[in-house]
Amino acid sequence: MKELLRSTDPVRLALATALLEGEGIAAFQIDVHMSVLDGSLGILPRRLMVRDADLFMARAILRDLGLDQGA
């Protein structure tokens, strides 16, 4: 698994996940429950992971849609 996206915005992560899965690329969010450690402030980012073989295509999809920039 490779990290594709890191963000503190759950909406951005959900959108990226839905778009990737619509293209047949399985995506998995990790660090989802880390907010317990920061007091649910949303300081710690979540990471979106994809298979190594899907990384190039997943990056291209997010780049084309403008989801690869920022947090």
N, CA and C atoms as an extended XYZ file, in Angstrom:
213
Properties=species:S:1:pos:R:3:atomname:S:1:resname:S:1:resid:I:1 pbc="F F F"
N         0.843       -1.179        0.000 N   MET     1
C         0.000        0.000        0.000 CA  MET     1
C         0.886        1.239        0.000 C   MET     1
N         0.453        2.239       -0.731 N   LYS     2
C         1.169        3.508       -0.823 CA  LYS     2
C         0.229        4.641       -0.440 C   LYS     2
N         0.794        5.671        0.188 N   GLU     3
C         0.008        6.836        0.559 CA  GLU     3
C        -0.262        7.682       -0.677 C   GLU     3
N        -1.521        7.972       -0.900 N   LEU     4
C        -1.931        8.778       -2.036 CA  LEU     4
C        -2.254       10.208       -1.621 C   LEU     4
N        -2.916       10.347       -0.478 N   LEU     5
C        -3.393       11.653       -0.050 CA  LEU     5
C        -3.379       11.706        1.467 C   LEU     5
N        -3.031       12.876        1.999 N   ARG     6
C        -3.060       13.095        3.449 CA  ARG     6
C        -3.832       14.386        3.686 C   ARG     6
N        -4.846       14.330        4.528 N   SER     7
C        -5.682       15.505        4.745 CA  SER     7
C        -6.391       15.436        6.093 C   SER     7
N        -6.722       16.614        6.604 N   THR     8
C        -7.545       16.697        7.812 CA  THR     8
C        -9.012       16.933        7.446 C   THR     8
N        -9.307       17.030        6.167 N   ASP     9
C       -10.663       17.284        5.682 CA  ASP     9
C       -11.361       15.962        5.340 C   ASP     9
N       -12.313       15.524        6.164 N   PRO    10
C       -12.976       14.245        5.904 CA  PRO    10
C       -13.814       14.248        4.623 C   PRO    10
N       -14.315       15.407        4.226 N   VAL    11
C       -15.105       15.493        2.998 CA  VAL    11
C       -14.215       15.267        1.779 C   VAL    11
N       -13.046       15.870        1.782 N   ARG    12
C       -12.090       15.686        0.682 CA  ARG    12
C       -11.691       14.212        0.554 C   ARG    12
N       -11.436       13.574        1.691 N   LEU    13
C       -11.063       12.165        1.677 CA  LEU    13
C       -12.208       11.285        1.180 C   LEU    13
N       -13.423       11.582        1.599 N   ALA    14
C       -14.586       10.804        1.151 CA  ALA    14
C       -14.810       10.978       -0.350 C   ALA    14
N       -14.642       12.203       -0.845 N   LEU    15
C       -14.804       12.462       -2.274 CA  LEU    15
C       -13.739       11.725       -3.077 C   LEU    15
N       -12.498       11.812       -2.632 N   ALA    16
C       -11.406       11.122       -3.327 CA  ALA    16
C       -11.638        9.614       -3.325 C   ALA    16
N       -12.070        9.080       -2.198 N   THR    17
C       -12.336        7.642       -2.100 CA  THR    17
C       -13.439        7.230       -3.066 C   THR    17
N       -14.521        7.988       -3.107 N   ALA    18
C       -15.646        7.668       -3.983 CA  ALA    18
C       -15.242        7.746       -5.455 C   ALA    18
N       -14.471        8.767       -5.816 N   LEU    19
C       -14.040        8.909       -7.205 CA  LEU    19
C       -13.114        7.771       -7.619 C   LEU    19
N       -12.193        7.405       -6.747 N   LEU    20
C       -11.278        6.312       -7.058 CA  LEU    20
C       -12.021        4.986       -7.186 C   LEU    20
N       -12.930        4.727       -6.259 N   GLU    21
C       -13.688        3.481       -6.317 CA  GLU    21
C       -14.590        3.432       -7.550 C   GLU    21
N       -15.060        4.602       -8.001 N   GLY    22
C       -15.827        4.668       -9.236 CA  GLY    22
C       -15.002        4.292      -10.455 C   GLY    22
N       -13.701        4.467      -10.365 N   GLU    23
C       -12.779        4.097      -11.437 CA  GLU    23
C       -12.205        2.695      -11.251 C   GLU    23
N       -12.681        1.992      -10.224 N   GLY    24
C       -12.227        0.625       -9.988 CA  GLY    24
C       -10.944        0.515       -9.190 C   GLY    24
N       -10.566        1.589       -8.499 N   ILE    25
C        -9.356        1.590       -7.680 CA  ILE    25
C        -9.770        1.543       -6.214 C   ILE    25
N        -9.372        0.486       -5.532 N   ALA    26
C        -9.707        0.351       -4.113 CA  ALA    26
C        -8.853        1.323       -3.304 C   ALA    26
N        -9.503        2.064       -2.421 N   ALA    27
C        -8.807        3.021       -1.561 CA  ALA    27
C        -9.188        2.739       -0.111 C   ALA    27
N        -8.239        2.931        0.788 N   PHE    28
C        -8.441        2.615        2.196 CA  PHE    28
C        -7.918        3.769        3.046 C   PHE    28
N        -8.761        4.283        3.946 N   GLN    29
C        -8.349        5.360        4.839 CA  GLN    29
C        -7.746        4.778        6.106 C   GLN    29
N        -6.603        5.312        6.499 N   ILE    30
C        -6.009        4.915        7.768 CA  ILE    30
C        -5.864        6.147        8.651 C   ILE    30
N        -5.618        5.920        9.914 N   ASP    31
C        -5.527        6.970       10.935 CA  ASP    31
C        -6.879        7.637       11.181 C   ASP    31
N        -7.964        6.952       10.870 N   VAL    32
C        -9.301        7.522       11.025 CA  VAL    32
C        -9.622        7.808       12.485 C   VAL    32
N        -9.189        6.934       13.383 N   HIS    33
C        -9.537        7.093       14.791 CA  HIS    33
C        -8.448        7.797       15.605 C   HIS    33
N        -7.489        8.403       14.937 N   MET    34
C        -6.421        9.111       15.644 CA  MET    34
C        -6.919       10.400       16.297 C   MET    34
N        -8.099       10.883       15.899 N   SER    35
C        -8.627       12.110       16.485 CA  SER    35
C        -8.874       11.960       17.983 C   SER    35
N        -8.989       10.730       18.462 N   VAL    36
C        -9.159       10.489       19.894 CA  VAL    36
C        -7.928       11.003       20.646 C   VAL    36
N        -6.762       10.858       20.035 N   LEU    37
C        -5.527       11.301       20.670 CA  LEU    37
C        -5.378       12.812       20.714 C   LEU    37
N        -5.938       13.519       19.732 N   ASP    38
C        -5.802       14.973       19.730 CA  ASP    38
C        -7.046       15.665       20.288 C   ASP    38
N        -7.889       14.930       20.970 N   GLY    39
C        -9.079       15.515       21.591 CA  GLY    39
C       -10.175       15.842       20.598 C   GLY    39
N       -10.212       15.142       19.476 N   SER    40
C       -11.207       15.337       18.418 CA  SER    40
C       -11.162       16.733       17.809 C   SER    40
N        -9.975       17.326       17.776 N   LEU    41
C        -9.801       18.649       17.186 CA  LEU    41
C        -9.570       18.594       15.684 C   LEU    41
N        -9.257       17.424       15.151 N   GLY    42
C        -9.001       17.293       13.725 CA  GLY    42
C        -7.625       17.772       13.312 C   GLY    42
N        -6.684       17.736       14.231 N   ILE    43
C        -5.327       18.197       13.933 CA  ILE    43
C        -4.533       17.137       13.185 C   ILE    43
N        -4.696       15.897       13.561 N   LEU    44
C        -3.933       14.813       12.944 CA  LEU    44
C        -4.583       14.406       11.622 C   LEU    44
N        -3.816       14.402       10.539 N   PRO    45
C        -4.396       14.069        9.235 CA  PRO    45
C        -4.666       12.573        9.074 C   PRO    45
N        -5.623       12.294        8.237 N   ARG    46
C        -5.914       10.918        7.819 CA  ARG    46
C        -5.180       10.685        6.508 C   ARG    46
N        -4.867        9.427        6.237 N   ARG    47
C        -4.164        9.088        5.002 CA  ARG    47
C        -5.022        8.169        4.154 C   ARG    47
N        -4.986        8.409        2.860 N   LEU    48
C        -5.696        7.574        1.900 CA  LEU    48
C        -4.662        6.715        1.194 C   LEU    48
N        -4.835        5.413        1.282 N   MET    49
C        -3.870        4.465        0.739 CA  MET    49
C        -4.478        3.721       -0.451 C   MET    49
N        -3.609        3.383       -1.414 N   VAL    50
C        -4.002        2.562       -2.560 CA  VAL    50
C        -2.930        1.501       -2.791 C   VAL    50
N        -3.266        0.495       -3.564 N   ARG    51
C        -2.279       -0.534       -3.903 CA  ARG    51
C        -1.144        0.076       -4.712 C   ARG    51
N         0.034       -0.507       -4.593 N   ASP    52
C         1.206       -0.017       -5.323 CA  ASP    52
C         0.928        0.075       -6.823 C   ASP    52
N         0.279       -0.934       -7.367 N   ALA    53
C         0.011       -0.990       -8.801 CA  ALA    53
C        -0.965        0.091       -9.255 C   ALA    53
N        -1.792        0.601       -8.350 N   ASP    54
C        -2.805        1.603       -8.695 CA  ASP    54
C        -2.342        3.037       -8.447 C   ASP    54
N        -1.167        3.221       -7.868 N   LEU    55
C        -0.727        4.549       -7.440 CA  LEU    55
C        -0.646        5.546       -8.595 C   LEU    55
N        -0.032        5.176       -9.700 N   PHE    56
C         0.124        6.097      -10.829 CA  PHE    56
C        -1.229        6.578      -11.343 C   PHE    56
N        -2.144        5.651      -11.569 N   MET    57
C        -3.462        6.009      -12.095 CA  MET    57
C        -4.259        6.827      -11.073 C   MET    57
N        -4.165        6.463       -9.805 N   ALA    58
C        -4.887        7.197       -8.755 CA  ALA    58
C        -4.381        8.631       -8.656 C   ALA    58
N        -3.069        8.824       -8.744 N   ARG    59
C        -2.515       10.190       -8.719 CA  ARG    59
C        -3.014       11.002       -9.904 C   ARG    59
N        -3.062       10.377      -11.061 N   ALA    60
C        -3.537       11.073      -12.261 CA  ALA    60
C        -5.000       11.487      -12.111 C   ALA    60
N        -5.814       10.620      -11.557 N   ILE    61
C        -7.236       10.928      -11.364 CA  ILE    61
C        -7.400       12.106      -10.414 C   ILE    61
N        -6.710       12.080       -9.291 N   LEU    62
C        -6.833       13.178       -8.326 CA  LEU    62
C        -6.264       14.477       -8.890 C   LEU    62
N        -5.177       14.392       -9.630 N   ARG    63
C        -4.570       15.587      -10.231 CA  ARG    63
C        -5.530       16.210      -11.244 C   ARG    63
N        -6.162       15.399      -12.072 N   ASP    64
C        -7.087       15.898      -13.079 CA  ASP    64
C        -8.292       16.600      -12.445 C   ASP    64
N        -8.683       16.155      -11.267 N   LEU    65
C        -9.840       16.728      -10.587 CA  LEU    65
C        -9.467       17.810       -9.583 C   LEU    65
N        -8.177       18.093       -9.447 N   GLY    66
C        -7.723       19.144       -8.547 CA  GLY    66
C        -7.757       18.767       -7.081 C   GLY    66
N        -7.784       17.493       -6.766 N   LEU    67
C        -7.828       17.052       -5.372 CA  LEU    67
C        -6.466       16.726       -4.804 C   LEU    67
N        -5.411       16.944       -5.563 N   ASP    68
C        -4.073       16.589       -5.090 CA  ASP    68
C        -3.368       17.742       -4.391 C   ASP    68
N        -3.989       18.890       -4.306 N   GLN    69
C        -3.354       20.068       -3.710 CA  GLN    69
C        -3.877       20.328       -2.305 C   GLN    69
N        -3.025       20.882       -1.449 N   GLY    70
C        -3.446       21.332       -0.132 CA  GLY    70
C        -3.723       20.205        0.833 C   GLY    70
N        -4.198       20.589        2.028 N   ALA    71
C        -4.516       19.629        3.085 CA  ALA    71
C        -5.959       19.305        2.985 C   ALA    71
